[in-house]
Amino acid sequence: MKSRRRNISVFSISALDLFAAALGAFILIVLVLFPYYRMGGTDVSFEELEELVQKRRLVAASSESEMSQIRALRAEIRLLDKQYKSTAENMSVVEAKLQEVLKQTAEVEIPDPPPEPKESPVPVPDPIPNPPRSTGKGVEFSILGVATNKKNIAIVVDMSGSMKAHRGKVERALDEILSQMRPDNKFVILGYRGGPTYDTFPSSGRMQSANASTVSQARNFVSGMSRRFGGGTPTQNAMVRALNLKPQAIILISDGAPDDGSPGAIVTNITKRNRGRAEIHTVAIGDYTKDKRLTLFLQALANNNRGDFVGRAR
């Protein structure tokens, strides 16, 4: 059999020709427009962009500084908050200690009085008649059974409101004590009442020699004490004040139990502070046999401090 001849058709424009023509046209356009590229402001845009970047860097640096300040403030706030919480936690402890301090006001030492001025060497006559003294050996004077040979004496007198009923008894007791004084004695009268507030003779609150003039002035002071009776019975504070004067003996005159602490605690506190340096004698005024708390308090205070306890109902 005779083979057939194939006819090959050739297109005049192929797809490849179209692509090549398009590419050539693009290249031609680029070459034509390339000189105008830099004229379009490309370099200016870079400069503006660089300036913008610099500005943003400055802003970022400023923001970082502000953030550092904010972090520092936050740290300070946390510290203050921690301190506040710590302070709040300690408030209850502080309040408890404050209450304890208020209860221990009697523990505060009162400064010693300044030295007394030198007395005139000229002797002062003593017109007071010599009263009979106790016949006990070495006893300097006695009052209602309270006897001592000590020279420097602090007389502590309850001036609370209840003492108004015993004005005469108080004045007679003090007059008897003053009658026992001699020029070689020194004394101070310390009256006390609620507050506490004090009436003292002499007004300086210091020990004074018991010459005739001083004893006479003391009697005038005693005669006016009853007009100032009133208030409570802060005996503990008065005894602490008397001990700070460093007397050799104390005579406490009262008609009622103290109201600035429990009697037992006061006896312990005063005895501890005294440390046996001063004799403490106690005198109960009025119908003391019906007041068990007063009697036990005055007895214990005297017994623990080398003193005597007596009662005066008349």
Backbone hydrogen bonds, N-H to C=O, Kabsch-Sander energy under -0.5 kcal/mol:
donor,donor_aa,acceptor,acceptor_aa,energy
3,S,1,M,-0.5
8,I,6,R,-0.5
9,S,7,N,-0.6
11,F,9,S,-0.5
18,L,14,S,-1.6
19,F,15,A,-2.1
20,A,16,L,-2.4
21,A,17,D,-2.2
22,A,18,L,-2.2
23,L,19,F,-2.5
24,G,20,A,-2.1
25,A,21,A,-2.0
26,F,22,A,-2.1
27,I,23,L,-2.4
28,L,24,G,-2.1
29,I,25,A,-2.0
30,V,26,F,-2.5
31,L,27,I,-2.4
32,V,28,L,-1.8
33,L,29,I,-2.4
34,F,30,V,-1.9
36,Y,33,L,-1.2
37,Y,34,F,-1.8
38,R,34,F,-0.5
40,G,36,Y,-0.6
40,G,37,Y,-1.1
41,G,38,R,-1.3
42,T,37,Y,-0.5
45,S,41,G,-1.8
46,F,42,T,-1.5
47,E,43,D,-2.0
48,E,44,V,-2.6
49,L,45,S,-2.4
50,E,46,F,-2.9
51,E,47,E,-2.7
52,L,48,E,-2.6
53,V,49,L,-2.5
54,Q,50,E,-2.3
55,K,51,E,-2.5
56,R,52,L,-2.4
57,R,53,V,-2.2
58,L,54,Q,-2.5
59,V,55,K,-2.7
60,A,56,R,-2.7
61,A,57,R,-2.7
62,S,58,L,-2.8
63,S,59,V,-2.8
64,E,60,A,-2.3
65,S,61,A,-2.2
66,E,62,S,-2.5
67,M,63,S,-2.6
68,S,64,E,-2.1
69,Q,65,S,-2.2
70,I,66,E,-2.5
71,R,67,M,-2.7
72,A,68,S,-2.5
73,L,69,Q,-2.6
74,R,70,I,-2.6
75,A,71,R,-2.4
76,E,72,A,-2.3
77,I,73,L,-2.7
78,R,74,R,-2.5
79,L,75,A,-2.2
80,L,76,E,-2.8
81,D,77,I,-2.6
82,K,78,R,-2.2
83,Q,79,L,-2.6
84,Y,80,L,-2.8
85,K,81,D,-2.4
86,S,82,K,-2.3
87,T,83,Q,-2.8
88,A,84,Y,-2.9
89,E,85,K,-2.2
90,N,86,S,-1.5
91,M,87,T,-0.8
91,M,88,A,-0.6
92,S,88,A,-0.5
94,V,90,N,-2.6
95,E,91,M,-2.9
96,A,92,S,-2.1
97,K,93,V,-2.4
98,L,94,V,-2.6
99,Q,95,E,-2.2
100,E,96,A,-1.9
101,V,97,K,-2.7
102,L,98,L,-2.5
103,K,99,Q,-1.7
104,Q,100,E,-1.0
104,Q,101,V,-0.6
105,T,102,L,-1.0
107,E,104,Q,-2.3
108,V,105,T,-1.5
139,V,136,G,-1.7
140,E,138,G,-0.5
140,E,148,T,-1.4
141,F,148,T,-1.9
143,I,146,V,-2.2
146,V,143,I,-2.7
147,A,145,G,-0.7
148,T,141,F,-1.9
153,I,151,K,-0.6
153,I,186,K,-2.7
154,A,249,A,-2.5
155,I,153,I,-0.5
155,I,188,V,-3.1
156,V,154,A,-0.7
156,V,251,I,-2.6
157,V,155,I,-0.6
157,V,190,L,-2.3
158,D,253,I,-2.7
159,M,192,Y,-3.0
161,G,231,G,-2.1
163,M,160,S,-1.5
164,K,161,G,-1.7
165,A,162,S,-1.2
166,H,163,M,-1.8
167,R,164,K,-1.0
170,V,166,H,-2.5
171,E,167,R,-2.5
172,R,168,G,-2.3
173,A,169,K,-2.4
174,L,170,V,-2.6
175,D,171,E,-2.4
176,E,172,R,-2.1
177,I,173,A,-1.9
178,L,174,L,-2.7
179,S,175,D,-1.8
180,Q,176,E,-0.7
180,Q,177,I,-1.2
181,M,178,L,-1.3
185,N,182,R,-2.6
186,K,151,K,-2.0
187,F,208,Q,-2.4
188,V,153,I,-1.4
189,I,201,F,-2.9
190,L,155,I,-3.2
190,L,188,V,-0.5
191,G,189,I,-0.6
191,G,199,D,-3.5
192,Y,157,V,-2.2
193,R,197,T,-1.8
194,G,230,G,-0.5
194,G,232,G,-0.7
197,T,193,R,-1.8
199,D,191,G,-2.3
201,F,189,I,-2.2
205,G,202,P,-2.1
208,Q,187,F,-2.3
210,A,185,N,-2.6
211,N,209,S,-1.5
215,V,211,N,-2.5
216,S,212,A,-2.1
217,Q,213,S,-2.2
218,A,214,T,-2.3
219,R,215,V,-2.0
220,N,216,S,-1.6
221,F,217,Q,-2.1
222,V,218,A,-2.5
223,S,219,R,-2.1
224,G,220,N,-0.9
224,G,221,F,-0.8
225,M,221,F,-0.6
225,M,222,V,-1.0
226,S,222,V,-0.6
227,R,224,G,-0.7
228,R,225,M,-2.2
229,F,226,S,-1.2
230,G,159,M,-2.6
235,T,233,T,-2.1
238,A,234,P,-1.6
239,M,235,T,-2.5
240,V,236,Q,-2.2
241,R,237,N,-2.3
242,A,238,A,-2.2
243,L,239,M,-2.5
244,N,240,V,-1.8
245,L,242,A,-1.3
246,K,243,L,-1.9
248,Q,152,N,-1.8
249,A,152,N,-1.5
250,I,279,E,-2.8
251,I,154,A,-2.5
252,L,250,I,-0.5
252,L,281,H,-3.0
253,I,156,V,-2.8
253,I,251,I,-0.5
254,S,283,V,-2.2
259,D,233,T,-2.3
266,I,262,S,-2.4
267,V,263,P,-2.4
268,T,264,G,-2.1
269,N,265,A,-2.5
270,I,266,I,-3.0
271,T,267,V,-2.4
272,K,268,T,-2.2
273,R,269,N,-2.3
274,N,270,I,-2.5
275,R,271,T,-2.2
277,R,274,N,-1.9
279,E,248,Q,-2.2
280,I,305,N,-1.6
281,H,250,I,-3.5
281,H,279,E,-0.5
282,T,308,D,-2.7
283,V,252,L,-3.1
284,A,310,V,-2.6
285,I,254,S,-2.4
286,G,312,R,-2.2
288,Y,286,G,-2.2
290,K,287,D,-1.4
291,D,288,Y,-1.5
292,K,290,K,-0.7
295,T,291,D,-2.2
296,L,292,K,-2.8
297,F,293,R,-2.1
298,L,294,L,-2.7
299,Q,295,T,-2.4
300,A,296,L,-2.5
301,L,297,F,-2.5
302,A,298,L,-2.0
303,N,299,Q,-2.9
304,N,300,A,-2.3
305,N,302,A,-1.3
306,R,303,N,-0.8
307,G,302,A,-2.8
310,V,282,T,-2.1
312,R,284,A,-3.7
